[in-house]
Amino acid sequence: MKVRVPREVPVMFAFDAAESRADGWGRWTRLHPRGGRVSTRFRLEPGDRVFVSFEAAGEAFDEVLAKVERAGRDADGYFEADVRLEDEVNVHRLGAALRGLVTRAGK
């Protein structure tokens, strides 16, 4: 199940302190239980491990470990990155939240 995000859903991301990289933010442009696509001005590269924090369908997801699978720049210079959540508990939580959102939208 993939959900096209109907509005901007902010996402914060942080790197491990050992990375010595600045934390950043962006927005989800696609969201599914295993992660989604992030649009940001901050550099993300394939293989990066980040901690993402966001809210979806009324559920807070704080500092969930994720991995950048693909990344590149779009025509406007933003980074578009496919991010995969690596914490199975939060994958299940996000799936349940999105299913609830889809169910409510169908009523």
C-alpha positions in Angstrom: 0.0 0.0 0.0 1.4 3.4 -1.0 -0.3 6.7 -0.1 0.2 9.8 -2.1 0.7 12.5 0.6 -2.2 15.0 0.2 -0.4 17.7 2.0 3.1 18.4 3.1 4.2 16.1 5.9 7.3 17.5 7.5 10.1 15.1 8.3 13.2 15.9 10.4 16.4 13.8 10.0 19.5 13.5 12.1 22.8 11.7 11.6 24.7 9.8 14.2 27.0 12.2 16.1 30.0 10.4 14.7 29.0 11.5 11.2 29.7 15.1 12.0 26.9 16.2 9.6 24.3 18.8 10.2 20.8 17.6 10.9 18.1 18.5 8.3 14.5 18.6 7.4 12.3 18.2 4.4 8.9 16.7 3.6 7.5 13.4 2.6 6.2 13.4 -1.0 5.4 9.7 -0.8 4.8 7.6 2.2 4.3 3.8 2.7 4.8 1.5 5.7 8.5 0.9 4.9 9.3 4.6 4.4 8.9 6.8 1.4 10.4 9.6 -0.7 11.8 12.8 1.0 12.3 16.1 -0.7 14.9 18.3 1.0 17.5 21.0 0.5 19.9 19.0 2.6 22.4 16.5 1.0 21.4 12.9 1.3 23.3 10.1 -0.3 22.6 6.4 -0.9 23.8 4.4 2.1 23.3 7.2 4.6 21.8 6.1 7.8 19.5 8.7 9.4 17.1 9.0 12.3 13.8 10.3 11.0 11.1 12.0 13.0 7.6 12.8 11.7 3.9 12.6 12.3 1.5 10.6 10.1 -2.2 10.0 10.7 -2.0 11.4 14.2 0.9 9.1 15.2 4.3 10.4 16.2 7.4 8.6 14.9 10.5 9.9 16.7 14.1 9.1 15.7 13.3 6.0 13.7 16.4 4.5 12.1 16.3 4.6 8.3 18.5 4.1 5.4 18.7 6.2 2.2 18.4 3.8 -0.7 18.5 6.2 -3.6 19.1 10.0 -3.9 19.5 12.6 -6.5 18.7 16.2 -7.3 15.6 17.3 -9.1 15.3 20.1 -11.6 14.9 22.7 -8.8 18.1 21.5 -7.0 16.3 19.7 -4.2 17.4 16.3 -3.1 14.9 13.5 -3.7 15.7 10.5 -1.5 14.0 7.1 -1.2 14.2 6.3 2.5 13.6 2.9 4.0 12.7 2.5 7.7 14.8 -0.2 9.4 12.8 -0.5 12.7 10.2 -3.2 12.2 8.1 -2.1 15.2 7.7 1.4 13.6 7.1 -0.2 10.1 4.1 -2.0 11.6 2.9 1.1 13.5 3.2 3.3 10.3 1.3 0.6 8.3 -1.5 0.5 10.8 -1.7 4.4 10.9 -1.8 4.5 7.1 -4.5 1.8 6.9 -6.6 3.7 9.4 -6.2 6.9 7.3 -7.3 5.1 4.1 -10.2 3.5 5.9 -11.4 6.8 7.3 -11.0 8.5 3.9 -13.2 5.8 2.3 -16.1 6.5 4.7 
